[in-house]
Amino acid sequence: MTASEFFDSEFFDARDLVQVKYEMLRRVRHDGSTVSDAAAAFGLSRPSFYEAKAAYEHAGIPGLLPKRPGPRRAHKLTEAVVERLEEAVAADASISSTDLAALVLSEFGVRVHPRSVERALARRPKGERGSTR
């Protein structure tokens, strides 16, 4: 990073990625810097600039916050898997979530945590819920 405001300053912190991105955007918008020059000065790429710009225009400063890593939904427990789990619970209401996870592994080849099975079954409408112990 070569942006002068981040050297010898108590306010600017080069480790604060939100602040770095905001100052990069500000430099282009208010100081008239080119995207290439601003991105290089702040140690980021041009695609990072455009990503930050879009995020800022959509959500303001909170849009510059890093997103949580990892999946956003239960991607392993597809509709077909959950239907099979429901069938197993309907056949034996006392079946445990550990046994249901083992069933998913044996029938679908997908390893899931028993707690994920419990959550998937809990998302069903209340009238259809069974016990998963």
N, C-alpha and C positions, 0 to 999 in steps of 0.2 A: 504494500500500500504506500502510495506517495502523497496522499491527500494531506496537505500541510496542517489543516485544522486538528488532525488527530495526533500530532506530535506536541509534546510539552503542554498538554491541556488537561485540566482537571475535569472539565465538562465532557469532552469528547472521549469516548472509549472505543478503541479499535476492535475490542472483543465483543462489543454490542452490535450484533449483526443487524438488528432493527434500525439502530441509529446510523450505521454505515449505509444501509440501503436508502434510508430517508435522505441523508445528506447527498448521496449520489443523485437521487431524483431531483433534489432541490438545485443541485449544481447545474443540471441540464435545463430545468424549467426556468429558474430565476437568474442564473449567472450566464446562460447562453452557451454553455459548454456543449461539445458534441457528445453523443452517446458513447462513442469509442473512447474518447479522452476521459470522460467521467468514469466509465467502467474500469478502465485501466488504472486510473488514479486511486480507486477504492478497492482494487484487487479483485474485481469481479468480471465476469464475461458480459458481452453484449446480450446474449440470451437471458442472463440473470437480470440485467437491467430491465428488459421488456417484461419479464415475469414479475419483477417487483413493481413495475409501473402498473401493470394490469391488476395486481393484487391491491395496490394502493388506491387505484381508481374505483375498485369494487367495494373495498371495505375500510379504506383509510389506513391509519397506522396499525390497527389490529391485523390488517391483511398482510402486513410485513412479518408478523410473528411466524416462526417455524411451525409447520404442520406436524401433528403427531405421526410418528412412523407406524407402519404396520397396516393390516387389513382394517377396514371400517365396518365390516359386517361379518356374519357367520358364513364365510364362503365355502366351507367344507360341507356344511349341513344343507345340501340342496333340498329342493322340494321333494324329490324322490326319496332321499334319505329320511327326511322328517316323516313322510307318509309311512315308511317302513317302521320307524320308531313308534309311531302312533298305533300301527297294527300290532306290534309286539306288546305295547302297554295294554291294548284292548284285550289281547289274548291272556295276559298275565299281569294284572295290576300291581303285583308285588315285586315285579322285576326291578332290579336296582339300576341306577344310571351307569355304574361300572359294567354291568352285564350288557346294557344297551350299547355302550361304547365298544365293547368287544364284538357285539353283533355287527356294528357298522364296519369295523375292521375286517371281519370275516366275509361279509357279504359285498362290501363296496371297496375294500382295500384302502380305506381312508382312516387314518388315526385321528381320533377326536378325544378331547378331555371329557370325563364324565360331567363336569360342571357345564360344559358347552351343550351337552345333551339336555341337561336340566333346563337351561335357558331356552333352548329351542322348543322344548315341550311347554314351557311356561308361556311362550308367546302365542300359543293356541287360544282360541276363544274359551272363556271360562267354563262353558258347559261341556267341553270336550276333554278337559284335563283329567289325567289319571295320576296315580301315585308313582314316583320314581325312586323313593326312599333315598 
